[in-house]
Each structure stands twice: as C-alpha cells, then as structure tokens.
Amino acid sequence: MFYQVFAPCQPLAPFIDSYYVLEGNPWEGYQRVKLTPSGTSGLVVQYGDRLQLENDHHRNELLSESFVFGQLRKYVFLEACGGLKVLGVHFKPTGFYRLFGIPMAPYTDRAVDAELVLGGGATYLAGRVCDAGEAAARVAVVEEFLMRFLGKGPAVESIIDQAVQLILSARGNLSICGLAQSLRVGCRTLERKFRAEVGILPKLFASIIRFNAMLRVRQTAHNSWLDAAYAGGYCDQSHLIRQVKLFCGEAPSQLLTGDTDDLPTLIQHSYHHHLSGF
C-alpha cells in the first residue's frame, strides 16, 4: 500500500488543503470502505481500477475517472479492489467555490463527472496523471489543470470564509445565531450564503467539525467515549451516540477498532486530513 500527502503550491494554497496519492496492490482484493462527513469537498482522479459509490443518490454506481464530490451529510460506502489508484484533492471548506466560482449545494452527497462541472479539460486528467509516473509528478499534472481556474471565482474572501474560520476555531461548539450576530448578518442570509459556498447549512457544518474534533480526542488521548464526548462539547453520551449513528451508521463502540494500516483507515485519514491542524 502506498499513501502520500502533498501540500499545494502557493497560488492554490488559499483554496486547497492538500493532495493525496493512494495506490493499492492487486493482490489485496476487494474491499468495502466507509467514508464519513468531514466538512470538505474534493476532486478525485482515478488512474487504476474504478471505485463504486453507494449512498441515497448512488447505488453501486461506477464512478467517473475524474469526479467532483460535495459535502457529505451522512456516511457513504466506496467499493474498491486492490488495483485502486487515486489522486485526491481536498479543498478547504469554501475553496471549491472560491476557485471555480461554482455554487456547492447541487453537489452535496453526490459524486459528479468532473467534465460536467469543470469542462472538457477534466476528460484527459486520468490519462495524463497515469502517464506522469511518480507521485509528485502526478500531483503536478493536477495542479497545472487547477491553475487554469485562478481568477474564475470571487477575488476576495467573503463573510462565509470568516464564518468557517470561527466554526473551526471553536471546534464546532458555538451558536449559529451568535455567529450571525458577530458577523453582523441575519441568520437566514448566513444560511443561504453558507449553503451556496460550502454546500451545507452552518449548523450541520459545525456539528461535523465538532464530531471530527471529538474523534481526534478519542484517537490521540485514548479517552473513554464519555470523556471524549465532554471534551468535544457534547452535553451527554446519548447526544454523542445520536451523532455517531447519524454520521457513521454505528455505535461508538464499533469505531476506531480497525487495523491502522488497512485501506479503509488510510482513505478515512486522507478524507479528514484537512482538519488535522485544529
């Protein structure tokens, strides 16, 4: 198994958190992978065996060689085989909107052919990435493609960028009405703009950030679920259980029990990497 994370170049750093390259071995066979909400959107280029997606909108659908995915509101399943080879782009919460100028709400819980979203240039990405050879060269191919879109989106940060930073800084533990007041904007205006630029409502985004912050406490400090719940700002353990079932579809005791070297863990790590600094 090969897995490597790359930082974006300086011109793309305001929009992109990271890239990752993940390659499986053919003998590792079929695996079913669960992804949970992380507060991010992305672009994925497949240059090996293609993934299948299963959620409320997609049923065992073979994903395009290059596809855009929006915010997740609940868990989804990916079906992969050992020939999996992907390059992923993790955008900052408002990064996709700010780079491309494309509203995010239509892509929530969906994976859409990148050509339909970003134009014909995306059609050839998989082939060019495959031909590039080394992981760093593959990332360079994608960065060259993304650089073409500089200047397409809003030129300056918006009030939603400020809202996102406040939510991240608070690890999701804040009142959305209080957030709107601090930004001197109405709650409905905040919700409308947030949904357009991030893809989901600010209350749900804050819940996802709080949930992932709690998981990091549980993983790194090896606390009990009750201690992690309180550290994460949950009022009680039942509140935590409801959130885990919503975002992961299982009980807390079933999480964090896998082998840290397996494919699902690596994909989950890449999916949550953009919040690692908070």
Protein Blocks (a to p, Z undefined) as FASTA:
>chain_A
ZZddddddfklmmmpmbdcdddddfklopaddddddehiacddddfbdcdddddfkbghi
acdfbdcddddfbdcdddddfklccddddddfklmmmmnopafklmgoiacdfklmnojk
lmmmmmmmmmnopaklmmmmmmmmmmmmgokacfbdcfklmmmmmmmmnnopacfklmmm
mnopafklmmmmmmmmnopafklmmmmmmmmmmmmmmmmnopafklmmmmnopabfklmm
mmmmmmnopafklgokacfkbmklmmmmmmmmmmmmZZ
